[in-house]
Amino acid sequence: MTASRDLTRLLRPKSIAVFGGGFFAPNVVRQCLKMGYAGEIWPVHPTRDEVAGVRAYRSADDLPAAPDAAFIGVNRFLTVDIVRALVRRGAGGAVCFAAGFLEAGADDADGGRLQSELVAAAGDMPIIGPNCYGLINYADGALLWPDQHGGVRLPEGQRGVSIITQSSNIAINMTMQKRGLPIAYLLTAGNQAQTGLSDMALGLIEDDRVSALGLHIEGFDSVEGFQRLAARARELQKPIVAMKVGRSEQARKATISHTASLAGSDAASDAFLKRLGIARVDTIPSFLETLKLLHAVGPLSGRRLSSMSCSGGEASVMADAAQGRRIHFPALGEAHKAQVREALGPLVAIANPLDYNTFIWNDEPAMTATFSAMVSGGFDLNMLVLDFPRADRCADVDWWPTVDAFEAALKQHSASGAIVVSMPENLSEEYANNLMARGIVPLLGITEAMDAATAAAFVGEAWKSRTPSPSRGGWTITEGDRTGGVATGGHTVATTQCAAAMTPSARFAGTSPSGGEEGWPDEAAAKALLASFGLPVPPGQRVSTVAEAVDAARALGFPVALKALGLAHKSEAGAVRLGLENEKALKAAALELANIGTGFYVERMVQGGVVELIVGVVRDPLFGPVMTIGTGGVLVELLKDSATLLLPTSREEIEAGVRGLKLFPLLDGYRGRKKADLDAATDSILKITDFVSAHAHIIDELDINPLIVCGQGEGAWIADALLVTRE
């Protein structure tokens, strides 16, 4: 891995140079002064003597010293010249505000050229952008930021979160939050022409004043950079949450295989973040609430939650909000129930979530006893649902005994707690800050609270596991993997070695799905290759005529399946006949399929199937081979019950993926059904990953659908296979 850039001077500058006039550059000076920045501010303008009331210099060469950081607020052409001048002076880094670089697209002939020139001019000096607002350092009051913002200076000795976003407008909006979230840094990434998201993040988490990191990601700058970031964050015990956009995109347009329609770039991104132990959320409110929980409490040690409220309706809403998540409200044991009942009295139903009713409202000792009894259960996070009345029309004096009682209960048991407000408008910023100062996390919105708890529990679980590694058996993902090679045993397998594993007949025995150039083996050739690798393939034979099909079936033994070769999706084309019990049925089926494909494939039927899985691999341009495991059969895209793993993977990850499927209860003998051979299925999937690794530079897609998993001890069999190769 290449070393990351040192951003220390840029992120934590003791001197700031500001280039430009107009509206934006003077605002940078004003924002620094307003925030009480203690360092030097050096405006630069070719004709003005002062900018925003501060003495100006004519050029970078006239500055008193090399600035630690610079904000360049001039047009794109001059930006390149100023970067070049800053490098000569030995500056620590720069924010390039101007747009009109690579993001301008193909219609602008200058954009791409100028971005290349900008990067070349910067050399080793780090630059952020271009096409970005820059950065806010609330810890030191250093703002390379040309607009207003809603944040405040981080108090001396306190910590806050860092946020990086690829949208300047989202960044501005996040500074306006009134949720009690302390922010130490906020950066916008812009084009990431030179310094990528992962390098910026690495620079931020090294600051002791940073507690947690939030990333709004449109695209990953570097797989290796994010691996390095995740490892360092774990070392420093600084959790990361990401809001990765792109779930709705059609990530792969050419969906030859079922797998390609399921394992697009977003699924791969999700698998990548999970592997690194980076939590993922989908909305800005959940992003901010998760950051707040991680800042105040850190990763949760488990998934057990408690909830208390004085309303049965709220208790039900909380219970429903946890449905379908891995966090949960466990039932109270009898001893625990008795303890809560003793504190609360006999007229209240004791459960989790708990409706403690209004019998004890405004009775602080009684509430303290009740909350303490509930919290004593050792939950990973204790929640109290409490919306405050609006201050302009109502009084909230009776609400504070409830807060005081909850605080006392948490302190008594050294427990983590959050006050959950069902509607964000029902908690003011002042009150949110008050709760944070007490060590109670204000979580705004029930869904957002559940998202935050789920994310914090995920990070806690990931940190308990072994250090994340993209390797199995000594293999490591390298840039070579994403350009056609596969790393194995510490070296990259040469193209000629991989090619030798596929004979010409196996590689090019079929017609291409588009009917054009040859480049993919038909099912017979694909299965022959899989079988030669030791994978469980039912006995089968390629034939050309009806008579040959009959002879093959006699040799294989009835019942058999008959398939027309040369089609990517045989089921959709009606090119498959299953369960043919005798020669008469076989002949009739062969006559029906005679004009559909390029020949026949006769295969012994798999008997005793319990569950059908899909196991597929596609080549992602960024992450390399990506595997999908899911519910198989003809409804695979409709059901969308799947798990995505990056390769190489481990047996443990495969088992976890299978157990996380909605169909897993069927594998496990649902309602007295026959249990499936889970070990055989896992063995087969693991062997498929070995097969893909051995032929990585040739395989674009591998689609095994279905992998029929039979009863315990009866194995798992590859009933259909689609292999898409490259020349």
N, C-alpha and C positions, 0 to 999 in steps of 0.2 A: 504494500500500500504506500502511496505517496504521502509525504508529510503534509499536514494542513498548514495554512498560512497563519502567521502570528498577527492577530488583530488587536493586540492589547492597546497599542497607542491610538488606534482608530476608535475603539469602543470606549476607552477610558482616557480621553485626551486631557492634557494639561494646557494645551493651546489649540485654538481653532481658527483657521483662516476661512473667510467667506468671500467667494468670488461672485460678482454680479450686482446688478442694480434692479430696477423695476420693482415688482411686488414681492418676489419670493426671497431673494437674498437678504434684504433688510429685515425680513421677518425672522430669519435665523438668528440675527444679532439680537433682536428684541426678545425672542423666546429664551435665549440664554440669559440675558439680563433679568428677565422676569422670574426665571427659575433659580436665580442666585448662584449662577455658575461662578466659581472662584478662580478659574484659569484665565489665560490671556485670550482676547478676542481680537482678531486682526482682519477687518474688512479689506477687500482689495477691489479697487475700481480705477480705471485708467484716467478719469477726469475729476472725480469727486474727492474732496478733502476729508469728508466724513460720511458715514453711512449709519443711519439710526442713532446719531449722536456720538458715534465712536470714530476715532481717527482712522482714516483709510490710507492704504498704501497703493502705489501705482501698479505693482506687479508682484509675482511670487519672488522674484529676485530681490525686491526691496524689503521683504519681511525681515523683522529683527532676528528670526531664527527659523529653523525648519519646523513647520507646524506638525503637531501630532495628528491632527485631523483637518480635513478641508471639505467645505460644501461648495460644489461647483454649480452655480445657478445661471449658466450662460447657454447659448445655443449649442447644438450638437457639434458644429464644426470647431468652435472655439474650445469646447470641452476637451477635445483631443490635445490641443496645444497646451492647455493649462495642466493637464495630467502629465504631459512630458516635462513641463517646467517644475512641477512638484517633485517629480522623481529626481531631477537634477539637484533640488534643494535638500533631498533626503527626508521628505515628509513621511508620516506614518500611515497615511491612507486617505481615501477621499470618497465622498458620496457624489455620484454623477446624476444630477436631477433631470437633465434634458431627455426628451423623448426623440423618436425619429431614427432609432438604430434598427437592430434586427427585427424588432417587433413591428416595424412599419410594413413588413411583408415584401413580396416580390415586386409589387408595383413601384416601390421606391428603390431606384438603382443605387442610391447612396447609402441606404441604411445598413446593409450587410457589410459593405466595405468599411464604413466608419466604425462599426463595432469591432471589426478585426484590427483596425488601426488603433482603436482605444486600448484594446487588450495588449497589443504590442507596445504601445507607449507606456503603459503602466508597469510592465515587466513584473518584478517581484513586489512592487508596492500594491497592497490590497485596495481594491475599489469595490464599492457596493453600487449596483445598478448596471447600466444606466436605466433611465425611465423609472425612477423610484423617488419616494419622498425622503428616504434616509433613515435616521435613527434618533431615538430619544433615550437618553440615559438619565432616568429619574433618580438614580442613586447619587450622582455627582452634579446633576443639574446641567449636563452637557447636551444640548439639543442641536443636531444637524438636521433641522426640521423647518420647512418653510411655511408652515400654516399654523392655525390654532389647534389646540388639543385640550382634552379634558382632564389630564392627569395632574398629580401633585408630587412634590419632591418626597422621596422616600426618607423617612426620619432616620437620623443617625443611629446606627446599631441595629436597625431592623432589616428584614429580608423581604423580597418580593419575587414575583414570577417574571420570566422573560417570555416575550411573544415575538415570533417572526411570521410575517404574512407576505404573500406574493401580491396582495392587493393594497394599495395605498389608501383607498377609500375605506376598506374594511378596517385598516389600522386606525384611521381617524375615529371611526365609529367605536372601536373597542376602547379608545381612551376616554370616551364619554360614559362608560359604564358606571352605574351607581350601586354596585353589588357588594362593595366592601372588599374587592380584590386588590391587593397592593401590587403594583407593577414596578419592577426595577428597570427593565429595558423593554423597548418596543422597536423592532426593525422591519423595514420593508425590503424585499429582496430584489424587486425589479427584474431585469433581464438575466441576472446572474451570469453576466458575460465572462467574468473571471472568478469571482468569489461566490461559491454556491451556498445553498441553504445549510448544508451540513457543516461547512467551515464556519459560517456565522454562528451556528448553534454551539459548536465546540468552543468558540471564543467566549460565548456568553456564560456557559455553565462553569467555567473556571473561576468566575467571580463568586466569592464566599457569600455575597449578598443576594445571590440568586437561589431560590428554593426549588423551583420547578420550571419546566420549559413547555411552552405551547407552540405548535407548528401548524400553520395553515398552508397546506401543500397542494399545488396544482400539478407538479411533476417533480420527481426525484432528480437531483443534480448528479448524484453518484451513489451507486450501491455500496462501494467501499467506504465512502464518506459517512454514510448512515450507519454502517456496521461499526465504524470507529466511534461515532457519536454515541451509539447505544452502549457500547462497552464502557466508555468513559463516564457516561451518566450513571451507570450502575456502580462503578467504582466510587463515584462521589455521592451516591444515594440521592440523586436528583431525578425524579420521575418525569417522563415525557408523555404528553398527550398530543395527538395529531388530528386535525380535521382535513382529511384527504378528499378533495372533490373529484368527481368523475364517475360516480356509481351509475349514472344514467346513460353514459356514452355507449355507443356501439363500438366496443373496443377492437373487435376484429370483424372486418367486413366479409372476408372470405371464409364462411363457416362450412367448410367441407365436412368436418366431423362434428358430432354432437359436442365433444369436449371443447372445441373452439368457441362454441356459443355460450359455454358456461364459464370458461377460464380466460376471460378477457383480461386486459391490463389492470382493471380495478380489482378483480379477484386476486391477481398476483400481488398487487400492492397491499391488499389486506393480509395475505399470507406473509409477506415480507415484514410488515409492521408487527404482526404477532410473533414472528420468529425473533425479532429484536426486543420484544417486551415493551413496545410503544403502544399505548392505548389509543383507540380510535373512536371518535364521536362524529356525528353527522351535522350538527347545527351549531351556530355561534353561541346561543345561550348555554347549551350543554358543554361546549368548549370552555366557556368562562367559569361555569360552576364546577367543572372537573378540575380546572386549574386551582380554583379556590380550595377545594377539598384536599388536593394534593399538597398545596402550600401549607395548609393549617394542620393537617393530620398525617399526610404522607400516604404511601400505599397501604391498603388495608391488609391485615394479616390473614383474613379469611372472607367468607361470603355470608356470614350470619349477621342479620340485621334485627333490630327491635324498632318498634314504632309505638308511640303513645299519642293520643289526642283525646279531647273531651267530646268527641262526636263519633257515633257509629258510622255515619256516612263517610267521614274522613278515613276511618279505619278500613272501610271497605275499598275506598279509592286507593289507599296505599297497598292493600293486599293485591288488588287487581294490577297495579302498576308494576309489581314484581313478577307477574306471570310471564313465562317465556324467557326469563332471564336466569342467569346462573346465580345471582344473588337471591336470597330468600329470607323469609321470616319464619324461623323454625318454631315449632310448637313448644310450649313450655313444659318442662318436666313436672311431675307431681309435687316435688319438694319446692320447686320454684313457684309454682302456682300457689301453693299454700303460703309462701312468704308474701307474695303480692296480695293475696286475699286478706291476710292478716292486717296489712297496712291499709287496704282499701275498703274492707267491709264485705258482708255477704251478699249485697244486693247488686253487685256488678259481675258480669260474666268475664272471667279471666282468660285472656287469649293474647296472641301476638299476630297482628297488631292489636294493641290494647285500647279500648274505649273506656277511659277512667271516669267518664260521666262528669257531671257538674256538681256532684255532692261535695267535692273538696275544693271547688273553685274559690280562689282568693284566700284559701287556708294554707299558708306557706308550710307550716310544719307537716300537715297531712300530705301535701303534695310532695314534699321532700322525702317523706317516708315511702310513699308510693313509687316515686321515680327511682329512689335508691334501691328498692326491692326489685324493680324491673331491670335496672342497669346491672344488678349483681350477677346477671346470667352470663357475663363474659362475652357479650356480643362484640362483633368487630366494629360496628358503628351503631350508635343509638340515636334514633330520630324522634323529635318532638314536633308534631304538626301544630303550628301556631301562626295564624294570620293576625296582624295588628289592625285596629280600626283606623280610618282616615283621620288625620289630626285636625283638619279644618272644621269637622262637624261633630267629632266624637272625642271622648276621653279614653286614654289607654292606661290609666293608673293601675287598674286591676290586672293588667297583663304582666307587670313586672314581678310580682310574687311567683308567678309560674316560671319565668326565666331564672329568678334567683334559686328556686327549688331545683330546677334542672341542673344549674351550674353546681350546686352543692352536691347533688347526687353523682355527677360525673367526677368531681374532685375526690369524693369519698372512695370511689372505686378505681381511680386513675383510668377512667374510660374516655373514649372518644365520642363526641356527640355533635349533632347538627340540629338546628331548628329549621324545619322545612316549611316554607311559606307557599301555599298553593297558588297564589297569584302574585307576581313580582311587585305589582303596585301596592301591595299590602305590607311592604317593609321599606322604610326610608333608608337612604344612604347613611344617615347618622346612626340609625339603629343597627344597620348591618355592621358598621365599624365598631359599635359598642359590643356586639356579640363576638366579633373577631378578637377584640381586646380581652374578652373573658375566656377565650379558648373554645368558644362554641362556633361552629361553622354555620353561617346563614346560607341555606340552599334555596334558591328562588325557583319555584316550579316543581311539581311532584315528578313529572317525567324527567326533567333535568336532574333532579336529585337522584333518581334511579340510574340515569346515565352516568352520573358522576361516581356513584357507589360501585357500579359495575366496572367502570374503567379503573378505579382505584384498587378494586379487588383483583382485576386482571394483572395490573402491574405487580401487586404484592405476590401473586402466585408465580408470575414470571421470574421475579427476583429470587424466589425460593428455589427455583429449579436451577439446573446447572447453567453455567455461563452460556448464552446463546452462541451457537456456531453454525455456519452454513455448511458443516462438513459431516461426513459419516465415513468411518473407516479410513481417515486420513485424507479424504478428498476435500478440496476447498474450491469454492467458486472464485474464478478469476475473470478478468476482462476477456481472456481467451474463450471462456465458456460462452460468452454472449456474441462471439464472432465466429463460432464454428467449431471450437475445440471442446474437450472435456478434460478437466483435471482429475487425475486418478493416480493414487499412490505417489503423489508428490511431483508428477510430471504430466505434461499435456500429451494425450495420445495423438499421434500424427494422423493426418487425413488418410494416408495410404493404408495405415493399420486398420482404421475403422472401415474403409471401403472393402478391404479384403474379407471382412466378416460377412459381407453381403455379396453373394455370387451375382453375376449379371442377370441370370434368370430370376433370382429372387427379387432383385431390385427393380427390374423393368418388365415384369411379366404381364402387367395389365395395361389397359388403356387409361389415359388420364381422365379424371372426372369431367373435364370440360370437353372431352372427345378429341383433344388436340395431341400435343406431344406426350410421349410416354414419360412417366416420372413417378408412378406409384404402383406397387405390386398389388395384384388382386388378392382376394381373401385366401385363395389356395396358397399363393406364394408367401403372403404375410404369415399365415399360420405355420407353414413349413419353417420359416425363419424363427418364429417364436418357439416352436417345438425343438428345433436344434439347439436352442439356448437353455432347454430344460424346463420350459414353461408348460403348464398343464393344458394341452390342446387335445380335444377328442379326436380319435382316428378319423381320417377323411381322405378323399381321393379326388383329383381333378379328372374329369372325363369330357368327351366331346359329343358322344351320341347317346341315344336312349339305351341301346344295347350295352354300352360300356357302363352306364349308370346302374343297370340291373346287375351286371357282374360285380361291380364295386359294392353294391348293397349286400349281395350274397356274402362277399368276403368280410364285410364289416359286421354284418348281423343286424337284422331289423329290431326295433324301428330306427328309421334314419330321417335325416333332414336333407332336402334338396334345395340348392340355391343356384341362381343364375349369376355367373361371374361377370365382372367388368362394370359394376354399378357401385357407387359410393353408398347410397342409401337404398338397400334392397327392399326393406319393409315398405317404404313409401311407394316403391315401384311395383309392389306385388310380386317380387321376385324370390320369395321364400315359401317353401312348403315344409311344414313340420309334422312330426309324428306319423310318418308313412310306415304302415304296419306290414305291407306285403308288396309283391312285385306288381300287382295290378294297380295299386294306389301310386306306386312309384312311376310306372309308365304313363299313367294319366297326368301326373304332375309334370313329368318331363316334357310331354307334348305341349302342355300349357306354357311352359317356360322356354320352349325351343327358340323362339325368335326375340327374346328379351335381351339376352346378354351375349357373351363371347364364349360360352361353354357352361359346363355344370360343375358343381362341387357337391359331392355326396359325403355325408358325415354322420357318424353314429350319434343318435340322440342322447343327450345327457339326461339321466334318470334321477329322480329324487331331489330336484331342486327346491330349495326353501326360499331363497331370496335372489333377485337379480341386481347386480351392481354395475355401474359404469366405472371404468378406470381408464383415464386418458391423460395424455401429455401433449402440450403444445409448446412451441418455442416462443418465449416472450423476448422482444428485442432488448429489454433492459435486464430482466432477471434470469434469462436463460430458460431451461426446461421447467415447466410448471405442471404439476400433476393435479388432476381433479378426481375425487372419489365421490360417488353419489348413488342415488337411486337410479337403477338402469331401466332398460326396456324402451318402448316406443314413446313413452310419455316423459322422457328425461328432461326436455326443455320446459315442459309445462309444470312439472313438479318442482324443479329447481331445488332439490334436496341434495346439496353437495358440500364438500369441503375441499379447499384448495391448499396444496402444499408446494413449497419450493424444493427443487432437487439440487443436491442430494438431500435425502431425508432419512429418518430413523424409523425403526420398528415402533418405537414409542409414539412418534408423531402420527404414524399410520393408524395405529390402534385408537389413538385419541380422535382422529378424524372420523373413523368408522363409528365409534361410540357416540359421536356428536350428531350423527345423521338421525333424521326423524324416523327412518325405518329400522333403526337399531333394535327396538323391542322385538321386531320380527326375527332378527338374527338370534335374539336371546330367548326365544321360546315364548312369545307373547300369548297369554291366555291358554297355556297348555299345548301350544303348537310345538312341533318338532324344532329343537335347537339346531342352528346352522353351524357348520364347521368354520368357526371364526379364525382358528389358528391357520387353517389351510388358506383361507382368504387373505390373511395378513401375509403369509409366506409368499403367495402368488403376487401380491401387490409389491412386496419388497423385491421380488425377482424381476418384476416389470421395470422397477427403477434401475436395476442393474443392467437390464437389456438396453434401456434408453441411454444410459451412460456409456455403454460400449459402442453405441452407434449414434452418438449425439450429433456429430456433424452432418449426418445424412438425414436424420428424422426431423421433419417439421411438425407432424402431428401423428399421434398414435391413439386410436379410439377402440377400446375393448368394451363392447356393449352388446350383450351382457357378459359379465363374469358371473356364471351361475354358481351360487354357493349351495352345496348340498348339505345333508344332515351331518352331525358330528361323526368324524372318522371317514366320511365319504368324499372329501375333497372339494375343490372349487375349480371350475372348468371355463376356459375361454371359448364361448359359443360363437362369437363373431369378432372380427378384428378388421379395422381399417387403418392402413399405414400409408401416410403421405410422406414421400421422400423428396429430397432435392438432388439435382444433378451433382 
